[in-house]
Amino acid sequence: MADDDVVDGIAEVLPKTLESTLDMTYYYDNNVPTSLKSRFVKKLHRKWGTAELTPYKNNVTQILLTFDGPGLDKNNIDAVSKRLYECCGINNRKNKSAEIHQYDRLQAILYLFGNEGASAIGEAFFANKLNDLKGHKVLRIEPIEQDILLTSAFVEVITKPDEGEKMHEQLESVLQYYSGAMGYISVREPETSEDVRYYKQKNLTVGKIAPSMVLSLRFVALSLEMAKKLESYLKKSEDWGQIELTESMSKVVNVPGRTEIFYAYKHYGVIPFSIRTGAVTAGAVLKLYLGEKYKEMKEFYSTVVGQTAYDNLNVDVDVTEYCKFALAKDFELMLIHVPEEKTTKMEVCCICFEIEDLEMIVSKLSFPINVTRLADNYWRTNDPCDNNVIFYKVEGN
């Protein structure tokens, strides 16, 4: 994504994986219209399909329609679109609530501008009104994200059911002091309460803790005032508390010339934040602390991101070995070895990577990994230290 595509503003701080008003997938099961809540949203590249028929928009509900029929082309797309709008009862002279943005031979991206359009298209599908759109039948309707704000590597936080909006607001209240547009973290709600990871997560603000994963926000001298405001907000907050690190972790973190304070959400496990002042360069760093398997972790992430790790050189100051990878502009992944430390796993956090070839990644590793397919172009695994990892592919890239 080009830098000028990133939209500034607090509203764009945290993209939500399931933020669309249409969060159901509609399809046929043995010729019977059926729906299911979408666990993962398909991601499409801006280069997907034809040239844009309408200007790209990122503040609308984006859905993908899959058809059966002779195929969409420049000679019939207008007629098929018009018939779709008529069958759904949307798009009159006074109110335009939908538009076809792009299409491929048997698929089209539809923009919806309000809840009414999402409801109308679902009702029309169940009423079998979308079976003859100028010779085309809608077989599947699903939410998508196209050219999302998220970088090609980010952290996904899984909330309790129905608390996605609440957690989004909590994280946004922290990140607004750091950046107006930050695509390194996302929020997703599970579709049922069966996901018990957030119940397993201990309160990180009680006792001495060595978290396995921390999102470190680096502030340079010119932005010190914003760091102070963020720290003041967290100290006063009833929802966030300071983390007391274990002795071995403190020795690694607290070295001469560096100041870093750690905070966590009190109510259940969410990725902790640290405020790092006096940094030479600004940017966010996803820090993975590990007590063992440093060599395997280094190999795993080198293979996944396709980079040779940049090792630490400042041996006079640093008391442990670490390495880092550049994931995006102003965003790094860092592996930090805390020998013999037993770190606390962040159960509700997944590190997500956009990949091109899963088989190539698996074949290059010198050790086996277990990979589970979650949905089309979505897979789950764990790194050698048991951190949750998601691989996904963006179609049309």
N, C-alpha and C positions, 0 to 999 in steps of 0.2 A: 504494500500500500504506500502510495506516495505521501510525503509529509503534508502536502496541501489538501489531501483528502480527509485528514483528521479534523473533526469538528471540535472546536474549543467550546468550553462552557461546562458548568458543573453537571448539567443534565447528561453529558456524555462521558462522565468519569467512569462509570461501571456499566458496560454492556451486560444485559441479562440474557442468558441463553434461551429462556422461554419467556420472552417479554411480549410476544405478539398476542393480539386479541383472539387469533385463531390458534389454539394450542392443541387441537385435535387433528389426527390424520384420518381421512375418510377413504374407504376402499370397499371393494366387493369381496365377500367371502361366500363362495359357492353361489354367485349371482345375487347375493343378498347385500344391500347397502349396510355397511358396518362402520363404526368409528372406534378409535382407540387414542388415549392421550399419548402424545409424542414424548418419548424419553429423551431423544436427542434430535436436534434440529439440523437438517441437511444444510451444508455450507456450499454455496456456489460462488465461483469467481466472476468478476465483472466481465471477463472475456467469454463467459458462457453464452452459447446461442448466437442469435443474430445481433446486428448492430442495434443500439437502443432505439425503440420506437418512441419513447417518452424520456424526459430527463430523469436521471437516477435520483432516487430519494432514499434517505436512511431513517426517516421519522414516520414510516408507514408500516403496516403489516404486509409482509412479503410472503406469498404462498406460491407453490408450484403445482400446476395442473398437468396431469398425465392423461393423454387421449388414446383412444383407438379410432382408426380411420385412415383416410388416404394420406394425411400429412398436412401440416400447416406450411403455407408459403406466402409470398408477398401478394398473390392474387386472391387469397381467401381469408387472410388473417382478420381483415376488417369485418367481413361478414360473420365469421365465427365469433368474434368478440362481441359484435352487436347482438347476436342471438343469445350468447351467454348472459349478457346484461339483462336482456328481456326475460329470460327464463328465471332469473334470480330476482327480478323486480327491482333492480338497482339502476342508477344512472338515468335520472330524468333531467329535464332542462334546468330545473332549479338546483339540483343536488347531484354532483358527480362523486360517487363513493367508491369507484373502482376503475382501473385501467390496466390493459395489457402492456407490460414494460418491454419484455423480450420474448422470443420464442425459438424453439428448435423444432425439428420435424414433428414430433408427437408430444412435445411439452411446451408449456408457456409459463412465464412468471407474471403473476397478477398482483398489482398493488391494491390494497384495501385501505380506505381513509377513515374508517370508523368501525365501531362494533356492529352497526347495522349490516354492513356488507358481509362481515364474517358469519353472522347468524343466518343471513339470507342464503349464502352459498351452501352452507351445511344443510339447511332445510330443503333447498332445491335438490341436492344430491339424494337425500333420503326419500324425496317424493318422486324420484326417477325423472326429474324434469331436464336433466343434463344428458339425456341419451341420444339426442339428435340435434347437434349444433352444426347444421349445414354438413351433415355426413360424419360428424365426429362425436364420440361418446366420451365423457369424462370418466376415467377409471379410478383416479386417485387424486386426492387433494391433501397437501401437507405443508406445514409452515417451513420456511427456509430463512437463512441469513445470507445476504449477498454483499460482498465487500465490507464485512463487518469491521468495527473499530479495533477488535482484538488483534494483537500481533500474532505471528505464526507460532509463538510459544507463550503460554499464559497459565495462571493458576485458576482453577475452578473450585469454588466453595459450594458445597452441598448443604442446603439449609434443612430445617425441619419442614414437613409438609405445610403449605400455606403460610410460610414465613419468609418467602423469597423477597417480597417487597420490603419487609421490615429489615432484613439483613442488608439488602441493597442500600437502604437509607443509612444504616449504621456504618457501613464501610465507606459510603460516600461522604459522611460527615467527617471522617478521618482524612480521606484522600483529597478533599477539596482544598486543604491547606498546602498540598504538595503540587497538584497539577489539575488543570481544568479539563484535560483529555488524556486519560491513561488507560491503555488497552491491555494491561498486564494481569487483570483479575476479573473474574466473571462469577455470577451467582446462578445456581440452578436448584430448582425444587425437585425432590423425588416425587413420583406420581402416587406413591402409597407410603404409609407409615412403617413399612417393613424394613426400610433402610435404617438400621440401628446404629450406624457409625457415630452419629452425634451423641447418642446415649453413652457410648463407650469412652468418649473423649473426656478426660479429667479436666477440672478447672485449672488452668495454667497459672492463675494468680494466687494459688494456695500452695505453700511449701516451696522448696527449691526445685527448679525445673531446668532441664536441658532440652528445649524444643528441637525437633528434627528439621523444622522448616520455618524460616522467618523471611518476611518481605521487608528489606531494609531500605528506608528512604534517605538518600544522601542529600545533605544541604551544604552548599558552598558558603563562603563568608558573606556573599552578597544577599543570600536568602536566609540569613540567620534569624531575622525577625519573624519570618513565616514558621521556622522551626520552633521558636519560642511560643508562638500562638498555638501551634499544634500540641505542644507539650502541656500548655496551660489548659487546653480543652480536655485532654485525656486525664489530667490530674483531677479535674472537677467532675468528670463524667461518672455517673453511677453505673454505667454499663461496661466501662473499660478499666482495667487495673494494671499496675506495673508488675512485671515478672521478676522474681528473685532467682537469679541463675545459680546453678551448682558451682562449687569452687573450681572445678576443672574447666567448666565453660567460662567462668569469669576470667580466668587466667588467659584464655584465648582471646576473649573479646576486649578486655581492658588492658591495652598496651599503651605506652607513652605516646601522647599526641593525639589520641583518639577518644572520642566521647560517644557512647552508644547506649541508649536506654530502650528497654523492651517493654511492650504493652500487649495485653491480650483481652479478648472479649470474655466477660465473666460468666455468661449464662450457659454457653456450650462452646465446643471447640471450633474456632475459626482461625485462620492463619494469623499468627502474631505479627505485629509490626515493630520495627525498631527505628528510632530517630538517630541518625548518624550525622552529627555536626562536624564542621571543620574539614569536610571532604574536599579533595583536590578537584574532583569533577562531580557534577550533579548526575542524578540518575537513580533508578531503582535496581536493587540487586536481590534476586531470589537466592537466599543462603540455605544450603543444606548442610547441617551439622551431622557428622557421623563418627562413631567410636570405632568402627571396624570397616573392612572391605573397601578401603580407600582406592586401591588399585582397580578393583572391579567397577566401582562407581565411576571412576575416571574413564575407563574403557566404555562403559555403557553410554554415558552422555556424550563422549566424543563421537561414538558411532551414530547416535540418534540425531545430533545436530550437525554432523559432518564437519567437525572442526578438530584441530589439534588443540588440546588444552593449553592455556597460558598459565604457566606455573609462577608461584611467588618468587621474588628475587630478594626481598628485603629481609634477609636472614638475621640482621642485627636487631630488628624490632619484633618480628613475628616469632611466636613461640611454638608454632605448629605449621605443618604444610597445608597449602591450599592451592586450588587452581580455579580458573574461571573461563567462561565461554560468553561470547557476545551473541545475544539472542535477537536484539533489535536495537534501534537507536535509543540510547539512554536506558537500556535494560540488559542486565547480565545475569548469568547463572554462576554461582560460586559453590564449590565443594570445600568444606572446611573440616579438617581432621581433628577430632578431640579424642586422643587415644584413650581407649578403655571406657569411655563415657557411654552410658546407656541412655540414649535419647528417647524422648517421648514422641511417638508417632502422631502426626496430624491426620486423624482418621477421616475428617470431612473434606480434606483438600486433595485435589488431583492436579498433577502437573501435566498440561496438555501440549502436544506437539503436532504441528502440521507436518505430514510426511508424504513422500512420493511412492516409496517402495518398501512395504513392511517385510517382505521376504528377504530383501537384501540386508536390512538391519539385523534380522534374526540370524542370517547365515554368517554375518561378519563377526558376531560376538563369539568369544572363546568359551562361553558358558551358556547353558540353556536358560530360556525364560518362558514362562507360561503366558500365553496370549489368549484372551477370550473375546470373541466378536460380540459387540453390544448391539450394533445396528449396521445398516449399510455404511461402509467407510468409517466405522468407529470400532476401536479395539481397546481393551483394558489390559494392563500388565502391572508389574511392580518392579522397581529398580532393585539392585542387590541389597539395599538396606530397607526394603519393604515399603518405600514411599509409593503412593498410588500414582500411576502414570496412564494417561489416555493418549492414544494415537488417532489422528483423523486425517482424512483426505478432503481437499476442496475440489469439487468437480469443475471442469472447464478451464482449469489453470494451464 
